Amino acid sequence: MKAFNPIIMSGREVLPLVEGGKGIAVSNGESSGSWAAAGGVGTFSGVNADSYDDEGRLLPMIYQGRTRRERHDELIDFSIKGGIAQARMAHEASNGQGRIHMNVLWEMAAAETILNGVLEGAKGLIHGVTCGAGMPYKIAEICAHHGAYYYPIVSSARAFRALWKRAYHRFPEWLGAVVYEDPWLAGGHNGLSNSEDPLKPEAPMPRIIQLRQTMAEFGLQNVPIVMAGGVWYLREWEDWLDNPEIGPIAFQFGTRPLLTQESPISERWKKRLLELKEGDIYLNRFSPTGFYSSAVSNPFLDDLKGRSARQIAYTTQPHGEHDTPFPVGARGRTVYVTSVDKNHAEGWVAAGFTEALRTPESTLIFVTPDKSVEIRTDQIECMGCLSACLFSNWSQSEQGTTGKPPDPRSFCIQKTLQAISHSDDIDYQLMFAGHNAFRFADDPFYSNGFVPTVRQLVERLQTGD
């Protein structure tokens, strides 16, 4: 394989190997600090990060507030303390090597408040901030204020152009790199636009070249691009190295660091990764953020698929083909459906899906009584973990609501990500993963269930494998 050269990121020469930041407690201070200690860029998640007591024991996030707003304020406090704790842990584990970055989602609750709080409380310990899931216009100003580099995550040249023209041109010296996250291959939330077909993936190289051309227009031809999503063996990307059309390039690994000794995920989760087959990762749009996301197919996703499949449109008054009365709810209030849909609904009710829940799009979904109680309980107990939530209709605006009814086809993302991060339940929780995760099973590096240390993985990556 062609040799790849070190690269300057966040003010230091490092290996062009970046650990992808993965949501709640999955990329933590230990894993990211170990990655930095091996000479690369380690990234811990700043999304509702774990914090600890004086004896190092995990502090559970138990909310006492009676209202969403009160719980939202508690969540902000938890998040700032957790981000600081993870930054300190990463700094200690890095042994002063590499670089430490924090990953945040712009659509998470109070992103600006939390980011300012963590960067202030962990001053000098965080060298860069990666940020996606939305259009993070203010990330540049915040990072520049705290002396940290910013790394916007985009999925197209058009998105970066909009960010640069609106805000980033004012802080060019703090732009560490632009992270291109492939919307068809990356794990977690994906940046598919309305003009892109989720079933028709596009090759990343032309999109990267277009991004480089856009950056060159703004004098950013020497600013690195980080390729994220679908990266497994570096030898498969050899033609990207020293490619004048691409320019300085680094590679981000989100999925492979899951299977390391330092990774905090459960042993059941690690074992499941070794068993995945091609096609086991499902690109879906169930997330309460409204974004597409990629996760391992399991009973959790099966339930969400079933909710949407058991769905019919209704009107509150007879209209056109919607002329057949149908009683809904404990009071049996009448809505109107088509005669065909009434037959479908009666079949679902007979199968035990007796509860009809309304969606914001004037449809009904049919679920079991237990699932109905769970959905409504989760909606009521919302702590405002997103800037706006489709599932609970929370919004961090002054009104505290999106103004739309809650959507029972979605789910409480805070609840499920906390559960999978802190328990052995991998079947009935959301398990984010990149679309290449099935390669664990065939990669000889992991034969006989071998789980490497982070350093062993980084050394392996440098060989091209």
HELIX and SHEET records of a PDB file:
HELIX    1   1 GLY A   23  VAL A   26  1                                   4    
HELIX    2   2 GLY A   29  ALA A   37  1                                   9    
HELIX    3   3 ARG A   68  SER A   94  1                                  27    
HELIX    4   4 ALA A  111  GLY A  121  1                                  11    
HELIX    5   5 ILE A  139  HIS A  146  1                                   8    
HELIX    6   6 ALA A  157  ARG A  166  1                                  10    
HELIX    7   7 TYR A  168  ARG A  170  5                                   3    
HELIX    8   8 PRO A  172  TRP A  174  5                                   3    
HELIX    9   9 PRO A  204  GLU A  217  1                                  14    
HELIX   10  10 LEU A  234  TRP A  240  5                                   7    
HELIX   11  11 ARG A  256  LEU A  258  5                                   3    
HELIX   12  12 GLU A  267  LEU A  273  1                                   7    
HELIX   13  13 PRO A  299  ALA A  309  1                                  11    
HELIX   14  14 SER A  339  ALA A  350  1                                  12    
HELIX   15  15 PRO A  369  ILE A  380  1                                  12    
HELIX   16  16 ILE A  413  SER A  421  1                                   9    
HELIX   17  17 ALA A  437  ALA A  441  5                                   5    
HELIX   18  18 PRO A  444  GLY A  449  5                                   6    
HELIX   19  19 VAL A  454  GLN A  462  1                                   9    
SHEET    1   A 2 ILE A   7  MET A   9  0                                        
SHEET    2   A 2 ARG A  12  VAL A  14 -1                                        
SHEET    1   B 8 LEU A  17  GLU A  19  0                                        
SHEET    2   B 8 ILE A 249  PHE A 253  1                                        
SHEET    3   B 8 ILE A 225  ALA A 228  1                                        
SHEET    4   B 8 VAL A 178  GLU A 181  1                                        
SHEET    5   B 8 TYR A 149  VAL A 154  1                                        
SHEET    6   B 8 GLY A 128  GLY A 132  1                                        
SHEET    7   B 8 ARG A  99  LEU A 105  1                                        
SHEET    8   B 8 VAL A  41  SER A  45  1                                        
SHEET    1   C 3 GLY A 188  ASN A 190  0                                        
SHEET    2   C 3 TYR A 292  VAL A 296 -1                                        
SHEET    3   C 3 ILE A 281  ASN A 284 -1                                        
SHEET    1   D 3 GLN A 311  ALA A 313  0                                        
SHEET    2   D 3 THR A 363  VAL A 367 -1                                        
SHEET    3   D 3 GLU A 355  ARG A 358 -1                                        
SHEET    1   E 2 THR A 324  VAL A 328  0                                        
SHEET    2   E 2 ARG A 333  VAL A 337 -1                                        
END                                                                             
